[in-house]
Amino acid sequence: MIKKTVLLFTFVSFYLTAFGQINDESFVNLSRSIDSILQREVDDNRIPGAVVLIKIGKHAVYQKAFGYAQKLDYNQVILEQPEKMTTGHLFDIASLTKVVGTTTAMMLLLDQGRFNIDDPVGKYIKAFDAPDKQKITIRHLLTHTSGLYEWYPMYYRASNKQEVYKLIGELPLKYHVGAERHYSDLGFTILGQLIETVSGMPLETYMEQHIFLPLAMKNTVYNPLKKDRFKNIAATSHGNPYEKRMVHDPALGFVFKEINPNQWSGWRNYTLTGEVNDGNAWYANAGISAAAGLFSNADDLQKLVDMLMNNGKAGERQFISEKTLTLFLTADTFNNGLGWMMDPENSFMKSGPAGTFGHTGFTGTSIAVIPEQHISVILLTNRQNMGLLPDGTYYNVNSLRQKIFRTALLNNHHQ
């Protein structure tokens, strides 16, 4: 495997040097630096494993797997034979679902004229035609400025997606509409209802037929365990210990008077592999949500990124119009796009040049794209499999994301 990797690096290095996209010294520096950064994370038991894919111009200049797809069992004991990570492993991409699936679906439906971006949500969803929610537009949902709760343990009061949609429609607003940005899982969950309403199709069916199949993203799916062909899936958490804390520990700031933390006890008590980590997606939505739930691998994610970086074209086909792409990837007053994050203060793309966009996922995943320099960085980790730290949180991979991002920037000569 090492020999093959070296041969691949040598070939890509020669090719890119010949075409002036990245010189040989930069390539060697990039490879050595990222090898060192990731191997240290694994060796120091900060993360079990990772997959990195960096593309500059038209070429993947770095793609490698590190560590293990699962290192610890449910009792957080090291497995006798940990499963080695490969570049083909599927990851629970968590909130990358919001951009890979949901935001892309919204782009396509906008192109088809199914709605206008500043339409009130109440035009399509009756519950949002109520007095307190009448001012919420589709743009507000996409920019996390709707005023909805950031998070709510839906499974305490709902057990299927229709009940979830109904509950969100009934919950009071937490903030003034449009006044502030508060990253909201609930807002994106409602975008799922909107997609289903205007397309007339279940969310997962629409995404599969209109995004994943056309882009040949054959490894991007909800509930991979329901399909026999998916064997290699990175493990995430041991149950939902952090989410359980979110309900039971008021110090985390999630206090809901109407919920008694002990009134529901459906928590999983095994290591999650192929089941979405996100509790609302799993317990209340059968694994399918517009906020979380998708599984994918680096190669598939790169196909979506390639389309976005190619002005909305997939091969010869104009998959998304340039007009819509510009609309979604233009920073607003909060320095973010529609769905995609664009604020250069975000640590995973810190100090990126204007136009940089990306997103992260709670499981330890991230995508960062630098259109100006034709660079994309996909980093997938399964950090949760190491379990909670002594302070009750998961290891924060933001510094790792930032190091990989900066390394790609510093070693790019395609400018």
Residue pairs with C-beta under 8 A, 6 or more apart in sequence:
5 64
8 63
9 27
9 31
9 62
12 27
12 59
12 60
12 61
13 24
13 27
13 28
15 59
16 22
16 27
16 56
16 57
16 59
16 61
17 23
17 24
17 27
19 57
20 414
21 56
21 57
21 59
21 413
21 414
22 30
22 56
22 57
22 61
22 411
22 412
22 413
22 414
23 413
26 411
26 412
26 413
27 61
27 411
29 410
29 411
30 54
30 61
30 62
30 407
30 408
30 411
31 62
33 407
33 411
34 52
34 54
34 62
34 64
34 404
34 407
35 64
37 400
37 403
37 404
37 407
38 50
38 52
38 64
38 66
38 67
38 400
38 404
39 66
41 47
41 50
41 66
41 400
42 48
42 49
42 50
42 66
42 67
42 68
45 386
46 383
46 386
46 395
46 400
47 67
47 364
47 381
47 382
47 383
47 386
47 395
47 397
47 400
48 67
48 68
48 69
48 70
48 71
48 72
48 82
48 85
48 235
48 382
48 383
48 385
48 386
49 65
49 66
49 67
49 68
49 69
49 71
49 84
49 85
49 234
49 381
49 382
50 65
50 66
50 67
50 85
50 379
50 380
50 381
50 382
51 63
51 64
51 65
51 66
51 85
51 86
51 87
51 89
51 91
51 297
51 298
51 378
51 379
51 380
52 62
52 63
52 64
52 66
52 298
52 377
52 378
52 379
52 380
52 404
53 60
53 62
53 63
53 87
53 298
53 299
53 301
53 302
53 376
53 377
53 378
54 60
54 61
54 62
54 63
54 375
54 376
54 377
54 378
54 404
54 408
55 61
55 302
55 305
55 306
55 375
55 376
56 373
56 374
56 375
56 408
56 412
56 414
57 374
57 414
60 302
63 87
63 298
64 87
65 84
65 85
65 86
65 87
65 89
66 85
67 84
67 85
68 82
68 83
68 84
68 85
69 82
69 83
69 84
69 85
69 86
69 89
69 232
69 233
69 234
69 235
69 382
70 79
70 82
70 83
70 234
70 235
70 271
70 273
70 382
70 385
71 78
71 79
71 82
71 385
71 386
72 78
72 79
72 238
72 271
72 385
72 386
72 387
73 79
73 238
73 271
74 238
74 239
74 269
74 270
74 271
76 238
76 386
76 387
83 235
85 234
86 232
87 297
87 298
87 299
88 219
88 232
88 297
88 299
89 232
89 233
89 234
89 297
90 219
90 224
90 230
90 232
90 233
90 234
90 274
90 295
90 296
90 297
91 233
91 234
91 295
91 296
91 297
91 363
91 365
91 380
91 382
92 234
92 236
92 272
92 276
92 277
92 295
92 361
92 363
92 365
93 100
93 294
93 295
93 296
93 301
93 361
93 363
93 365
93 380
94 276
94 277
94 278
94 292
94 361
94 362
94 363
94 365
95 185
95 291
95 292
95 359
95 360
95 361
95 362
96 294
96 296
96 301
96 359
96 360
96 361
96 365
96 366
96 367
97 289
97 290
97 291
97 292
97 293
97 294
97 361
98 188
98 290
98 291
98 292
98 339
98 359
99 339
99 340
99 359
99 367
100 220
100 294
100 296
100 301
100 304
100 367
101 207
101 211
101 220
101 290
101 294
102 188
102 191
102 192
102 195
102 290
102 291
102 339
103 142
103 328
103 338
103 339
103 340
104 207
104 211
104 304
104 320
105 195
105 199
105 203
105 206
105 207
105 210
105 211
106 138
106 142
106 191
106 194
106 195
106 328
106 338
106 339
107 320
107 324
107 325
107 328
108 210
108 211
108 320
109 115
109 195
109 198
109 199
110 116
110 117
110 324
110 327
111 320
111 321
111 324
114 198
114 199
115 123
115 124
115 138
115 194
115 198
116 138
117 137
117 138
117 139
117 142
117 327
117 338
118 137
118 138
118 139
119 137
119 138
120 128
120 129
120 134
120 135
120 136
120 137
121 128
121 133
121 136
121 137
121 138
121 140
121 141
121 146
121 190
121 194
122 128
122 129
122 130
122 133
122 134
122 136
123 129
124 194
124 197
124 198
125 165
125 169
125 190
125 193
125 194
125 197
126 169
127 133
127 165
127 166
127 168
127 169
127 170
128 134
128 136
128 169
128 190
130 169
132 172
132 173
133 169
133 173
133 177
135 177
135 178
136 146
136 147
136 148
136 177
138 191
138 194
139 145
139 338
140 146
140 147
140 177
140 178
140 187
141 187
141 188
141 190
141 191
141 194
142 191
142 328
142 338
142 339
143 181
143 332
143 334
143 336
143 338
144 181
144 182
144 183
144 184
144 187
144 336
145 177
145 178
145 179
145 180
145 181
145 182
145 334
146 173
146 177
146 184
146 187
147 173
147 174
147 175
147 176
147 177
147 178
147 179
147 182
148 168
148 171
148 173
148 174
148 184
148 186
148 187
148 190
149 171
149 174
149 184
149 186
150 174
150 182
150 183
150 184
150 185
150 186
151 184
151 185
151 186
151 246
151 254
151 280
152 167
152 168
152 171
152 186
152 256
152 280
153 243
153 246
153 247
153 254
153 256
153 259
153 264
153 279
153 280
154 164
154 167
154 168
154 280
154 283
154 284
154 285
155 264
155 266
155 279
155 280
155 283
155 284
156 247
156 259
156 263
156 264
157 163
157 167
157 259
158 164
158 166
158 167
158 284
159 283
159 284
160 284
160 285
160 286
161 192
161 193
161 284
161 285
161 286
161 288
161 289
163 284
164 189
164 280
164 284
164 285
165 189
165 190
165 193
168 186
168 189
168 190
169 190
171 186
174 182
175 182
181 334
181 336
185 280
185 291
185 292
186 291
188 290
188 291
189 280
189 285
189 289
189 290
189 291
190 290
191 290
192 203
192 289
192 290
192 291
193 290
195 203
195 206
195 290
196 202
196 203
196 206
199 206
201 209
202 288
203 288
203 289
203 290
204 222
204 288
208 221
211 217
211 304
212 218
212 220
212 221
212 300
214 314
214 317
214 319
215 303
215 304
215 307
215 314
215 319
216 303
217 296
217 300
217 303
217 304
218 300
219 230
219 295
219 296
219 297
219 299
219 300
220 294
220 295
220 296
220 300
220 301
221 227
221 230
221 294
221 295
221 296
222 276
222 287
222 288
222 293
222 294
222 295
223 274
223 276
223 286
223 287
223 288
223 293
224 230
224 233
224 274
224 295
225 274
225 275
230 274
230 295
233 273
233 274
233 295
234 273
234 380
234 382
234 385
235 271
235 272
235 273
235 382
235 385
236 271
236 272
236 273
236 277
236 363
236 382
236 384
236 385
237 271
237 272
237 277
237 384
237 385
237 387
238 270
238 271
238 272
238 385
238 387
239 267
239 268
239 269
239 270
239 271
239 272
240 267
240 268
240 277
240 279
241 387
241 388
242 388
242 392
242 393
242 394
243 278
243 279
244 267
245 252
245 392
246 252
246 254
247 254
247 259
247 261
248 261
249 392
266 283
268 275
268 282
271 385
274 295
275 282
275 287
276 282
276 287
276 289
276 292
276 293
276 295
277 292
277 362
277 363
277 384
278 289
278 291
278 292
278 293
278 362
280 289
280 291
280 292
281 287
281 288
281 289
281 291
281 292
281 293
285 293
287 293
292 361
292 362
297 380
298 378
298 380
301 367
301 378
302 376
302 378
303 314
305 367
305 369
305 376
305 378
306 314
306 376
307 313
307 314
307 319
307 320
308 320
308 325
308 329
308 369
309 369
309 371
309 374
309 376
311 322
311 325
312 318
312 319
312 320
312 321
312 322
312 324
312 325
313 319
327 338
328 337
328 338
328 339
328 340
329 337
329 338
329 340
329 342
329 355
329 357
329 371
330 337
331 337
331 342
331 343
334 343
335 342
335 343
335 344
335 345
336 342
336 343
337 357
339 359
340 357
340 358
340 359
341 349
341 357
341 358
341 359
341 360
342 355
342 356
342 357
344 350
344 351
344 352
344 356
346 358
346 360
347 398
347 399
347 401
347 402
348 358
348 360
348 366
348 368
348 398
348 401
348 402
348 405
349 356
349 357
349 358
349 368
349 370
349 405
350 402
350 405
350 406
351 406
352 368
352 370
352 405
352 409
353 370
353 372
353 373
354 372
355 370
355 371
355 372
356 368
356 369
356 370
356 371
356 372
357 368
357 369
357 371
358 366
358 367
358 368
358 369
359 366
359 367
360 366
360 401
363 381
363 382
363 383
363 384
364 380
364 381
364 382
364 383
364 384
364 394
364 397
365 379
365 380
365 381
366 377
366 378
366 379
366 380
366 397
366 401
367 376
367 377
367 378
368 376
368 377
368 401
368 405
369 375
369 376
369 377
370 376
370 408
370 409
373 409
373 412
373 414
373 415
374 414
375 408
375 409
375 412
375 414
377 404
377 405
377 408
379 397
379 400
379 401
379 404
381 397
381 400
383 394
383 395
383 397
384 394
386 394
386 395
388 394
389 395
